[in-house]
Amino acid sequence: MSDFGKRLRELRHEKGLTLRQLAELAGVDFSYLSKVENERVPYTPGADTIRSLAHALGVDPLEFLQLANKLPEELETFSGHAQAFL
């Protein structure tokens, strides 16, 4: 399982959400989330989907973008430093 899919599943379980519940909160299809968690898609979700999932789970979108290798190089030095964006 990819780091992104694994972390997505961990956070979903920590929040006590089903795939359907998270999918509804994030505005994506639950079967797609299942494929992401189980590494049955050949790519990670797009940046907008990653942000929606992070928002639905109440986590830092930069963490998710970085795990999915979607963080622009210009922001790599700021990841993990939310204060840099305030």
N, CA, C and O atoms as a GROMACS GRO file, in nm:
protein
  344
    1MET      N    1   0.086  -0.118   0.000
    1MET     CA    2   0.000   0.000   0.000
    1MET      C    3   0.090   0.124   0.000
    1MET      O    4   0.189   0.130   0.073
    2SER      N    5   0.055   0.219  -0.081
    2SER     CA    6   0.134   0.342  -0.085
    2SER      C    7   0.123   0.415   0.048
    2SER      O    8   0.031   0.393   0.126
    3ASP      N    9   0.220   0.503   0.072
    3ASP     CA   10   0.215   0.583   0.194
    3ASP      C   11   0.086   0.665   0.198
    3ASP      O   12   0.025   0.680   0.304
    4PHE      N   13   0.046   0.718   0.083
    4PHE     CA   14  -0.074   0.800   0.080
    4PHE      C   15  -0.198   0.716   0.113
    4PHE      O   16  -0.278   0.753   0.198
    5GLY      N   17  -0.213   0.603   0.045
    5GLY     CA   18  -0.328   0.516   0.070
    5GLY      C   19  -0.332   0.464   0.213
    5GLY      O   20  -0.438   0.458   0.275
    6LYS      N   21  -0.216   0.427   0.263
    6LYS     CA   22  -0.207   0.378   0.401
    6LYS      C   23  -0.247   0.486   0.500
    6LYS      O   24  -0.325   0.461   0.592
    7ARG      N   25  -0.194   0.607   0.481
    7ARG     CA   26  -0.226   0.718   0.572
    7ARG      C   27  -0.373   0.756   0.562
    7ARG      O   28  -0.436   0.788   0.663
    8LEU      N   29  -0.427   0.754   0.443
    8LEU     CA   30  -0.568   0.784   0.423
    8LEU      C   31  -0.654   0.688   0.503
    8LEU      O   32  -0.747   0.730   0.573
    9ARG      N   33  -0.625   0.560   0.493
    9ARG     CA   34  -0.701   0.459   0.566
    9ARG      C   35  -0.686   0.477   0.718
    9ARG      O   36  -0.784   0.470   0.791
   10GLU      N   37  -0.563   0.501   0.764
   10GLU     CA   38  -0.538   0.520   0.906
   10GLU      C   39  -0.621   0.636   0.961
   10GLU      O   40  -0.688   0.624   1.064
   11LEU      N   41  -0.617   0.749   0.892
   11LEU     CA   42  -0.690   0.866   0.938
   11LEU      C   43  -0.841   0.844   0.933
   11LEU      O   44  -0.913   0.888   1.022
   12ARG      N   45  -0.886   0.777   0.829
   12ARG     CA   46  -1.030   0.749   0.818
   12ARG      C   47  -1.075   0.664   0.937
   12ARG      O   48  -1.179   0.690   0.997
   13HIS      N   49  -0.996   0.563   0.970
   13HIS     CA   50  -1.030   0.477   1.084
   13HIS      C   51  -1.023   0.554   1.215
   13HIS      O   52  -1.110   0.538   1.301
   14GLU      N   53  -0.921   0.638   1.230
   14GLU     CA   54  -0.908   0.720   1.352
   14GLU      C   55  -1.030   0.810   1.372
   14GLU      O   56  -1.074   0.834   1.485
   15LYS      N   57  -1.083   0.861   1.262
   15LYS     CA   58  -1.200   0.950   1.269
   15LYS      C   59  -1.331   0.872   1.279
   15LYS      O   60  -1.437   0.931   1.296
   16GLY      N   61  -1.323   0.740   1.268
   16GLY     CA   62  -1.443   0.656   1.278
   16GLY      C   63  -1.534   0.670   1.158
   16GLY      O   64  -1.656   0.658   1.171
   17LEU      N   65  -1.476   0.694   1.041
   17LEU     CA   66  -1.556   0.713   0.920
   17LEU      C   67  -1.552   0.590   0.831
   17LEU      O   68  -1.450   0.522   0.822
   18THR      N   69  -1.663   0.563   0.766
   18THR     CA   70  -1.666   0.459   0.663
   18THR      C   71  -1.617   0.522   0.532
   18THR      O   72  -1.606   0.644   0.521
   19LEU      N   73  -1.589   0.437   0.435
   19LEU     CA   74  -1.551   0.489   0.303
   19LEU      C   75  -1.661   0.578   0.247
   19LEU      O   76  -1.634   0.684   0.192
   20ARG      N   77  -1.785   0.534   0.261
   20ARG     CA   78  -1.898   0.613   0.209
   20ARG      C   79  -1.908   0.748   0.277
   20ARG      O   80  -1.934   0.849   0.211
   21GLN      N   81  -1.889   0.751   0.408
   21GLN     CA   82  -1.898   0.878   0.481
   21GLN      C   83  -1.789   0.974   0.437
   21GLN      O   84  -1.816   1.092   0.412
   22LEU      N   85  -1.666   0.925   0.429
   22LEU     CA   86  -1.556   1.012   0.386
   22LEU      C   87  -1.577   1.058   0.243
   22LEU      O   88  -1.554   1.174   0.210
   23ALA      N   89  -1.620   0.968   0.158
   23ALA     CA   90  -1.644   1.004   0.018
   23ALA      C   91  -1.747   1.116   0.008
   23ALA      O   92  -1.730   1.210  -0.070
   24GLU      N   93  -1.854   1.106   0.085
   24GLU     CA   94  -1.957   1.209   0.083
   24GLU      C   95  -1.901   1.342   0.133
   24GLU      O   96  -1.927   1.447   0.073
   25LEU      N   97  -1.825   1.339   0.241
   25LEU     CA   98  -1.766   1.462   0.295
   25LEU      C   99  -1.669   1.528   0.197
   25LEU      O  100  -1.662   1.650   0.188
   26ALA      N  101  -1.595   1.445   0.124
   26ALA     CA  102  -1.493   1.496   0.033
   26ALA      C  103  -1.545   1.518  -0.109
   26ALA      O  104  -1.477   1.579  -0.192
   27GLY      N  105  -1.665   1.469  -0.137
   27GLY     CA  106  -1.722   1.487  -0.270
   27GLY      C  107  -1.661   1.398  -0.377
   27GLY      O  108  -1.646   1.438  -0.492
   28VAL      N  109  -1.625   1.275  -0.338
   28VAL     CA  110  -1.570   1.179  -0.433
   28VAL      C  111  -1.646   1.047  -0.422
   28VAL      O  112  -1.723   1.026  -0.328
   29ASP      N  113  -1.624   0.958  -0.517
   29ASP     CA  114  -1.692   0.829  -0.518
   29ASP      C  115  -1.626   0.734  -0.417
   29ASP      O  116  -1.503   0.725  -0.410
   30PHE      N  117  -1.708   0.664  -0.339
   30PHE     CA  118  -1.652   0.575  -0.236
   30PHE      C  119  -1.571   0.461  -0.296
   30PHE      O  120  -1.472   0.417  -0.236
   31SER      N  121  -1.610   0.411  -0.412
   31SER     CA  122  -1.534   0.300  -0.472
   31SER      C  123  -1.395   0.348  -0.516
   31SER      O  124  -1.299   0.272  -0.514
   32TYR      N  125  -1.386   0.474  -0.557
   32TYR     CA  126  -1.256   0.532  -0.591
   32TYR      C  127  -1.167   0.538  -0.467
   32TYR      O  128  -1.048   0.504  -0.474
   33LEU      N  129  -1.223   0.580  -0.353
   33LEU     CA  130  -1.144   0.585  -0.229
   33LEU      C  131  -1.094   0.447  -0.191
   33LEU      O  132  -0.980   0.431  -0.147
   34SER      N  133  -1.178   0.348  -0.208
   34SER     CA  134  -1.137   0.211  -0.178
   34SER      C  135  -1.018   0.171  -0.264
   34SER      O  136  -0.923   0.109  -0.216
   35LYS      N  137  -1.023   0.207  -0.390
   35LYS     CA  138  -0.912   0.175  -0.481
   35LYS      C  139  -0.785   0.249  -0.441
   35LYS      O  140  -0.676   0.192  -0.449
   36VAL      N  141  -0.799   0.373  -0.398
   36VAL     CA  142  -0.681   0.449  -0.354
   36VAL      C  143  -0.621   0.384  -0.230
   36VAL      O  144  -0.500   0.363  -0.223
   37GLU      N  145  -0.705   0.353  -0.132
   37GLU     CA  146  -0.656   0.291  -0.009
   37GLU      C  147  -0.589   0.157  -0.034
   37GLU      O  148  -0.493   0.121   0.034
   38ASN      N  149  -0.641   0.082  -0.131
   38ASN     CA  150  -0.590  -0.052  -0.159
   38ASN      C  151  -0.492  -0.056  -0.275
   38ASN      O  152  -0.458  -0.163  -0.326
   39GLU      N  153  -0.447   0.063  -0.317
   39GLU     CA  154  -0.348   0.077  -0.423
   39GLU      C  155  -0.389   0.005  -0.551
   39GLU      O  156  -0.309  -0.064  -0.614
   40ARG      N  157  -0.514   0.024  -0.588
   40ARG     CA  158  -0.564  -0.036  -0.712
   40ARG      C  159  -0.584   0.068  -0.822
   40ARG      O  160  -0.652   0.041  -0.922
   41VAL      N  161  -0.526   0.185  -0.804
   41VAL     CA  162  -0.522   0.284  -0.911
   41VAL      C  163  -0.375   0.314  -0.939
   41VAL      O  164  -0.293   0.315  -0.847
   42PRO      N  165  -0.340   0.338  -1.064
   42PRO     CA  166  -0.199   0.358  -1.098
   42PRO      C  167  -0.146   0.500  -1.069
   42PRO      O  168  -0.035   0.534  -1.110
   43TYR      N  169  -0.225   0.579  -1.001
   43TYR     CA  170  -0.186   0.717  -0.975
   43TYR      C  171  -0.250   0.762  -0.844
   43TYR      O  172  -0.344   0.699  -0.796
   44THR      N  173  -0.199   0.869  -0.788
   44THR     CA  174  -0.262   0.926  -0.669
   44THR      C  175  -0.366   1.028  -0.715
   44THR      O  176  -0.361   1.076  -0.828
   45PRO      N  177  -0.458   1.062  -0.627
   45PRO     CA  178  -0.561   1.160  -0.664
   45PRO      C  179  -0.498   1.295  -0.700
   45PRO      O  180  -0.383   1.322  -0.665
   46GLY      N  181  -0.574   1.376  -0.770
   46GLY     CA  182  -0.529   1.510  -0.804
   46GLY      C  183  -0.523   1.598  -0.680
   46GLY      O  184  -0.578   1.565  -0.576
   47ALA      N  185  -0.456   1.711  -0.694
   47ALA     CA  186  -0.434   1.802  -0.581
   47ALA      C  187  -0.566   1.850  -0.520
   47ALA      O  188  -0.576   1.860  -0.398
   48ASP      N  189  -0.666   1.880  -0.601
   48ASP     CA  190  -0.794   1.927  -0.547
   48ASP      C  191  -0.862   1.819  -0.465
   48ASP      O  192  -0.919   1.847  -0.359
   49THR      N  193  -0.857   1.695  -0.511
   49THR     CA  194  -0.916   1.583  -0.437
   49THR      C  195  -0.841   1.561  -0.306
   49THR      O  196  -0.902   1.535  -0.202
   50ILE      N  197  -0.710   1.572  -0.312
   50ILE     CA  198  -0.628   1.555  -0.190
   50ILE      C  199  -0.664   1.662  -0.088
   50ILE      O  200  -0.676   1.633   0.030
   51ARG      N  201  -0.681   1.785  -0.134
   51ARG     CA  202  -0.720   1.893  -0.043
   51ARG      C  203  -0.858   1.867   0.018
   51ARG      O  204  -0.879   1.890   0.137
   52SER      N  205  -0.951   1.818  -0.063
   52SER     CA  206  -1.086   1.786  -0.013
   52SER      C  207  -1.081   1.676   0.092
   52SER      O  208  -1.150   1.684   0.194
   53LEU      N  209  -1.001   1.574   0.068
   53LEU     CA  210  -0.987   1.465   0.164
   53LEU      C  211  -0.924   1.515   0.294
   53LEU      O  212  -0.968   1.479   0.403
   54ALA      N  213  -0.822   1.598   0.282
   54ALA     CA  214  -0.757   1.653   0.401
   54ALA      C  215  -0.855   1.737   0.482
   54ALA      O  216  -0.861   1.726   0.604
   55HIS      N  217  -0.933   1.819   0.414
   55HIS     CA  218  -1.033   1.902   0.482
   55HIS      C  219  -1.135   1.813   0.554
   55HIS      O  220  -1.169   1.838   0.669
   56ALA      N  221  -1.185   1.710   0.484
   56ALA     CA  222  -1.285   1.621   0.542
   56ALA      C  223  -1.231   1.547   0.664
   56ALA      O  224  -1.306   1.516   0.757
   57LEU      N  225  -1.101   1.519   0.664
   57LEU     CA  226  -1.039   1.446   0.775
   57LEU      C  227  -0.981   1.540   0.881
   57LEU      O  228  -0.937   1.495   0.987
   58GLY      N  229  -0.980   1.669   0.853
   58GLY     CA  230  -0.927   1.766   0.949
   58GLY      C  231  -0.776   1.758   0.964
   58GLY      O  232  -0.724   1.776   1.074
   59VAL      N  233  -0.706   1.732   0.854
   59VAL     CA  234  -0.560   1.724   0.859
   59VAL      C  235  -0.499   1.829   0.768
   59VAL      O  236  -0.567   1.889   0.685
   60ASP      N  237  -0.369   1.850   0.784
   60ASP     CA  238  -0.294   1.946   0.705
   60ASP      C  239  -0.289   1.901   0.559
   60ASP      O  240  -0.237   1.793   0.530
   61PRO      N  241  -0.342   1.981   0.467
   61PRO     CA  242  -0.337   1.942   0.326
   61PRO      C  243  -0.194   1.928   0.274
   61PRO      O  244  -0.169   1.849   0.183
   62LEU      N  245  -0.100   2.003   0.330
   62LEU     CA  246   0.040   1.990   0.286
   62LEU      C  247   0.095   1.850   0.314
   62LEU      O  248   0.170   1.796   0.233
   63GLU      N  249   0.057   1.792   0.428
   63GLU     CA  250   0.100   1.656   0.460
   63GLU      C  251   0.052   1.559   0.352
   63GLU      O  252   0.128   1.476   0.302
   64PHE      N  253  -0.076   1.571   0.318
   64PHE     CA  254  -0.134   1.482   0.217
   64PHE      C  255  -0.072   1.506   0.080
   64PHE      O  256  -0.042   1.410   0.008
   65LEU      N  257  -0.054   1.631   0.043
   65LEU     CA  258   0.007   1.661  -0.087
   65LEU      C  259   0.148   1.606  -0.094
   65LEU      O  260   0.190   1.555  -0.198
   66GLN      N  261   0.221   1.616   0.015
   66GLN     CA  262   0.358   1.564   0.017
   66GLN      C  263   0.359   1.411   0.007
   66GLN      O  264   0.439   1.355  -0.068
   67LEU      N  265   0.271   1.345   0.081
   67LEU     CA  266   0.264   1.198   0.074
   67LEU      C  267   0.232   1.148  -0.066
   67LEU      O  268   0.278   1.042  -0.108
   68ALA      N  269   0.152   1.226  -0.138
   68ALA     CA  270   0.111   1.188  -0.273
   68ALA      C  271   0.208   1.238  -0.379
   68ALA      O  272   0.184   1.223  -0.499
   69ASN      N  273   0.318   1.298  -0.334
   69ASN     CA  274   0.417   1.356  -0.427
   69ASN      C  275   0.354   1.460  -0.518
   69ASN      O  276   0.387   1.468  -0.637
   70LYS      N  277   0.264   1.540  -0.463
   70LYS     CA  278   0.197   1.645  -0.540
   70LYS      C  279   0.234   1.784  -0.489
   70LYS      O  280   0.179   1.884  -0.536
   71LEU      N  281   0.325   1.791  -0.394
   71LEU     CA  282   0.364   1.920  -0.338
   71LEU      C  283   0.464   1.986  -0.432
   71LEU      O  284   0.568   1.926  -0.463
   72PRO      N  285   0.435   2.108  -0.478
   72PRO     CA  286   0.530   2.176  -0.566
   72PRO      C  287   0.665   2.193  -0.497
   72PRO      O  288   0.672   2.214  -0.376
   73GLU      N  289   0.771   2.183  -0.575
   73GLU     CA  290   0.906   2.195  -0.519
   73GLU      C  291   0.924   2.322  -0.438
   73GLU      O  292   0.994   2.322  -0.337
   74GLU      N  293   0.860   2.430  -0.482
   74GLU     CA  294   0.875   2.557  -0.413
   74GLU      C  295   0.823   2.552  -0.269
   74GLU      O  296   0.865   2.632  -0.185
   75LEU      N  297   0.733   2.460  -0.240
   75LEU     CA  298   0.675   2.450  -0.107
   75LEU      C  299   0.739   2.342  -0.021
   75LEU      O  300   0.707   2.331   0.098
   76GLU      N  301   0.827   2.261  -0.078
   76GLU     CA  302   0.889   2.151  -0.004
   76GLU      C  303   0.955   2.201   0.125
   76GLU      O  304   0.945   2.134   0.228
   77THR      N  305   1.022   2.315   0.121
   77THR     CA  306   1.092   2.362   0.240
   77THR      C  307   0.996   2.410   0.348
   77THR      O  308   1.035   2.422   0.464
   78PHE      N  309   0.870   2.437   0.311
   78PHE     CA  310   0.772   2.485   0.408
   78PHE      C  311   0.687   2.373   0.467
   78PHE      O  312   0.620   2.394   0.568
   79SER      N  313   0.688   2.256   0.407
   79SER     CA  314   0.601   2.150   0.456
   79SER      C  315   0.635   2.120   0.601
   79SER      O  316   0.751   2.110   0.639
   80GLY      N  317   0.531   2.106   0.681
   80GLY     CA  318   0.549   2.082   0.823
   80GLY      C  319   0.566   2.210   0.903
   80GLY      O  320   0.581   2.205   1.025
   81HIS      N  321   0.563   2.324   0.835
   81HIS     CA  322   0.578   2.453   0.902
   81HIS      C  323   0.459   2.541   0.865
   81HIS      O  324   0.474   2.637   0.790
   82ALA      N  325   0.343   2.509   0.918
   82ALA     CA  326   0.220   2.582   0.885
   82ALA      C  327   0.233   2.731   0.914
   82ALA      O  328   0.170   2.811   0.845
   83GLN      N  329   0.313   2.769   1.013
   83GLN     CA  330   0.330   2.910   1.048
   83GLN      C  331   0.388   2.990   0.932
   83GLN      O  332   0.369   3.112   0.925
   84ALA      N  333   0.458   2.924   0.842
   84ALA     CA  334   0.519   2.994   0.729
   84ALA      C  335   0.413   3.052   0.636
   84ALA      O  336   0.442   3.142   0.558
   85PHE      N  337   0.291   3.000   0.643
   85PHE     CA  338   0.186   3.045   0.553
   85PHE      C  339   0.094   3.146   0.619
   85PHE      O  340   0.000   3.193   0.555
   86LEU      N  341   0.118   3.181   0.745
   86LEU     CA  342   0.033   3.277   0.815
   86LEU      C  343   0.081   3.418   0.799
   86LEU      O  344   0.020   3.511   0.852
   0.00000   0.00000   0.00000
